[in-house]
Protein backbone atom coordinates (compact mmCIF):
# COMPACT_ATOMS: atom_id res chain seq x y z
CA UNK A 1 0.00 0.00 0.00
CA UNK A 2 1.64 3.29 -1.08
CA UNK A 3 1.98 5.93 1.60
CA UNK A 4 2.23 3.42 4.43
CA UNK A 5 2.52 4.78 7.94
CA UNK A 6 6.20 3.81 8.08
CA UNK A 7 6.99 6.27 5.29
CA UNK A 8 5.04 9.03 7.03
CA UNK A 9 6.89 8.42 10.29
CA UNK A 10 10.28 8.49 8.54
CA UNK A 11 9.39 11.73 6.76
CA UNK A 12 8.12 13.30 9.97
CA UNK A 13 11.33 12.33 11.76
CA UNK A 14 13.37 14.12 9.07
CA UNK A 15 14.84 10.96 7.58
CA UNK A 16 15.18 10.61 3.83
CA UNK A 17 14.29 7.48 1.87
CA UNK A 18 17.45 5.62 0.75
CA UNK A 19 17.27 6.78 -2.89
CA UNK A 20 16.99 10.44 -1.93
CA UNK A 21 19.80 10.16 0.60
CA UNK A 22 22.24 8.92 -2.04
CA UNK A 23 21.23 11.72 -4.40
CA UNK A 24 21.68 14.34 -1.67
CA UNK A 25 25.12 12.98 -0.84
CA UNK A 26 26.18 13.22 -4.49
CA UNK A 27 24.96 16.80 -4.77
CA UNK A 28 26.36 17.88 -1.41
CA UNK A 29 29.81 16.75 -2.53
CA UNK A 30 29.60 19.29 -5.36
CA UNK A 31 28.49 22.17 -3.13
CA UNK A 32 31.71 23.15 -1.42
CA UNK A 33 32.42 26.65 -0.13
CA UNK A 34 35.29 27.06 -2.60
CA UNK A 35 33.14 26.04 -5.57
CA UNK A 36 30.22 28.28 -4.57
CA UNK A 37 32.59 31.23 -4.11
CA UNK A 38 34.21 30.57 -7.48
CA UNK A 39 30.84 30.41 -9.26
CA UNK A 40 29.65 33.61 -7.55
CA UNK A 41 32.83 35.43 -8.59
CA UNK A 42 32.53 34.16 -12.15
CA UNK A 43 28.90 35.30 -12.32
CA UNK A 44 29.84 38.74 -10.98
CA UNK A 45 32.63 39.14 -13.57
CA UNK A 46 30.28 38.12 -16.39
CA UNK A 47 27.50 40.48 -15.29
CA UNK A 48 29.84 43.45 -14.84
CA UNK A 49 31.45 42.74 -18.22
CA UNK A 50 28.10 42.73 -20.01
CA UNK A 51 27.12 45.93 -18.20
CA UNK A 52 30.39 47.64 -19.13
CA UNK A 53 30.08 46.58 -22.78
CA UNK A 54 26.50 47.85 -22.85
CA UNK A 55 27.50 51.28 -21.55
CA UNK A 56 30.68 51.58 -23.65
CA UNK A 57 28.94 53.48 -26.40
CA UNK A 58 29.51 57.18 -27.02
CA UNK A 59 26.74 59.57 -26.09
CA UNK A 60 23.92 59.51 -23.58
CA UNK A 61 22.28 56.30 -24.80
CA UNK A 62 23.26 52.66 -24.37
CA UNK A 63 23.30 50.00 -27.10
CA UNK A 64 19.54 49.40 -26.75
CA UNK A 65 18.81 53.12 -27.20
CA UNK A 66 17.85 53.74 -23.57
CA UNK A 67 19.20 56.70 -21.62
CA UNK A 68 22.26 55.74 -19.56
CA UNK A 69 21.63 55.92 -15.82
CA UNK A 70 17.88 56.35 -16.24
CA UNK A 71 17.22 54.86 -12.81
CA UNK A 72 18.79 58.01 -11.28
CA UNK A 73 17.15 60.43 -13.70
CA UNK A 74 14.38 61.41 -11.26
CA UNK A 75 16.86 62.16 -8.47
CA UNK A 76 19.07 64.19 -10.81
CA UNK A 77 16.11 66.21 -12.10
CA UNK A 78 14.72 66.85 -8.62
CA UNK A 79 18.16 67.98 -7.43
CA UNK A 80 18.53 70.38 -10.34
CA UNK A 81 15.07 71.83 -9.68
CA UNK A 82 15.89 72.35 -6.01
CA UNK A 83 19.24 73.90 -6.89
CA UNK A 84 17.56 76.38 -9.24
CA UNK A 85 14.94 77.21 -6.58
CA UNK A 86 11.91 76.05 -8.56
N, C-alpha and C positions, 0 to 999 in steps of 0.2 A: 504494500500500500504506500504510494508516494506521500511524502509529507508526514512520515511517522513521527511519533512523539520524541523519539531519540534524536532525530534531526533538529527538532525545535529546541530541545534542551541544549544540544551542542551549540546551536546558533546563539541562544540566549546566554550561554556561558562565555561567548566570545571565541570559541574554537572554530577553526575553519575545517571544512571537509578536506580529505587528503589530496584531492586533485587541485583544489584552490591553494592549499599550503605550498605545494611544489611550485606552482606558477608564481606565487608571491615571493618565494625564495629566489627564483630566477630573476625576477624584476628587481628585487631589492639589492641584488649583487651589482646591478647596473647603476643604481642610484647612489653613487658615492658623493661626498662633499666636493671632492676635486672635480669630478665630472660635471656636477651641477654648476659649479662656479665657472668652469671652462665654457659650458654652453651659454650661460648668462652673459659672459664677457663677449663671446662670439656674436650673440644676438645684438648686444649693445653696439658693437663695432659695425655690424651690418646696417642697423637702423640709422646710426649717425652718418654713415657713408651715403646712404640713399638720401637722407635729409640734406646733406651738404651738396650732393650732386644736383638735387632739385633746386636749391637756392643759388647755385653757381651760374646764374644767367645774369647778364647785364640788365640794368633797369629796375623798376619797382615791381615787376611781376615775375612769378616763378614759371617753370616750364609748362604748367597747366593753364597759365594765363591768370591765375589768382594773384591778388596783391600780397606781397611778402609781409609777414608779420601781422596779418589781418586780425588775429586774435587780440592784439593790443591796440587796435585802431581806435576803439571807443575810449580807452584810457588816454591815449595820445590826444585825441580831439577834445576831450573834456579838460585836460590839462592846459591845452592851448587856449580854450575859451576862458578858463579861469585866469590865466596869465594876462589875457587881453582885457579882463574886467567885464566880460559880457554876461 
